[in-house]
């Protein structure tokens, strides 16, 4: 039987080349990749990564402390480092809302009409730090303070992160959706790159995995590449290895893990979904994002209003999304997930998901070797 072990495993000091994607939402208590999930994946031989992109500094600090209690194995933290976003010369989301009311009254009015149309309550919003370059640096400083083994830029350019990480031996990687982004990551000096096809959930590009992965592998060799987008089984992992990847970045399959922290209703929505129901939209965050389709996406598409750049769009939608969550209207709340959701059928422990993926990968490789004799 083939042993599923690559050079990427040696680089990360892990047993299997399976990485649980760092996934994040705007609600701290509903972390899609909470400490218990990332720890379960790391303890099972993979690499667990916590998505902390929209987290408060104290939540990131808590999450890292918590995972250290749950595992002694390597783990990672994923943050968003947008290469382009709106200039925000304020410090809080409340100040951003004031700017939206002044500069984008039609957008604000549209969101208010959406709220009324769906009979959602007016909610009181708390003030939080706005997404600014200074806030992004503060988030990464928390990661540095804890000497986290692995850092992943789930979005954007990690060039300013690399020298800081190098000082303490931290591995750095970045997710890309096009060859030019991969070349930029290589120039930044990253240790690995995730080539993410458009099938993926969350922020994603427009190029399919089978097209993207081998191009990225060829363009940045010998830097190891993780295959992302549409990976939920051993057959997918085997195909990724055949394309030249050395690891798999797995998100949606772990969204339905028992250790996940998104609402059970959202897990059931993914499990019941067909692949064509996981669609692209920019109206959640201002960046293109794939998730389960809903009427809010349709309403925005029909409005004729363009999505605002990150982070303005996310703050714009906050009153509506918060009200929908409080009302438990999960049909209106964004549910980032990939097209591979159409292949998933049940909630399972994360360790079972990983070990079955490893077993099926090894069996698939052996079967293909037999077929080629």
C-alpha positions, 0 to 999 in steps of 0.5 A: 500500500502506498504511504501518503507522505510528501515533501510538504509533510516534512516541511510542516512536520505532519504525517499526512498532506491534508490541510484543513482550510482556515475559514472565517465569518463575521461572528466570533462564536460561529468560527467555521474553523474553531480551535477544537476543529483545527486541533482534531485535524492536527491530532489526526496527522494533518494540519489544522488551520484556524480562520481568524480573518474577521476576528477581534484581537482578543478572539485571536488571542483566545483561539491560539491559547485554546488550540495549544491546550488541545494539541501539541502538533503543528497548526496554523492561523489564516488571516486576510491581507487584501491586496486592494481595498477601499481606503478607510481613514477611520478606526471603527465600523461605526465611523464606516457606517457614517461614511456609507450614509454620506457617500453611498445613500442608495446602497444604504437605502437598498439594505434597509428595504431588504430588511423591511421586505423580510420583516427583520428587526432593527438591531443595535450594532456594536462598534468594532475595529474597522478593517484597515492596514493598521488593524491587519498588522495588529492581528498578525502581531498576535499570531507572532506573539504566540509563535504560531508554527504556520501562517496562511494569507487566505487573501492578498499579499503576504510580502510584508509578513514574510520577514517578520515570520522568518525571524521566528521560524514561522512557515508562511503560505498564501492562497492564489487564484491565478498564475500571476498571483502565485508568481507574486507570492514566490517573489514575496518568499513564501514557503508554500502556495495554495492554488485555489480553483473557482469551485472553492467556497469563500473568496475565490477566483474564476479559474477551475482547479484542473486548469490552475493547479498544474500551471501554478506548480510549473510557474513557481517550482520548486515551491510546494503547492497545495491543491484547493477547490473541490477537494473532499475525498481521496480521489480528489487528493490523488488527482491533485497529486497527479497534477503536481500538488504536494498537499490538499487544502480542504474546506467545505468537507470540514464545514460539516465536521462535528467539531465545526462551530457554524450553526447546525442549520447551515451545515444541513443546508450544505449537506442538502445542497446540489453543486449548482446551488453554490454560486458566486457573488460579491455582495457579502464582502465586496470580494468574489465569494462562493456560497449557498445561493439565496434570495439576497444574492438575487435581490442585489443582482437585480438592484443594479447597484455595484458591490462596494470594495472591501471592507465597505460592503461587509459593513454595509450588510452588517445590519441586515445579516445581524438581524437575519442571524438573530431571527434565525433566518438561515435562508438569508444569511450567507453560507460560504461553501464550495461546489463539492458540497453537492457530494457531502451527505453527513456530519462526521468527526473531523478525524474520520473525515481525514483518515478516510480521505487518506485511506481512499487516496492510497487506495486510488493511487494503488488502483491506478497503478494496477490499471496501468500495468 
